């Protein structure tokens, strides 16, 4: 009786350890993806700022696209 209970507890503990390991791996991958997305967002913000700054500069009429395009 006690031996069966001990075996059941060991099985539950092994399953919990496996679950914790799986969850840790999932969290690691999610954090890595979040970091990548944050870096991408920051790059996009910098690029948008560069484009806006470039829009404030006077343009040469030769570079303008004709209205019929």
Secondary structure, DSSP 8 states (H G I E B T S, - for coil): -HHHHHHHHHHHHHHHHHHHHHHHHHHHHHHHHHHHHHHHHHHHHHHHHHHHHHHHS---GGGS--TT-
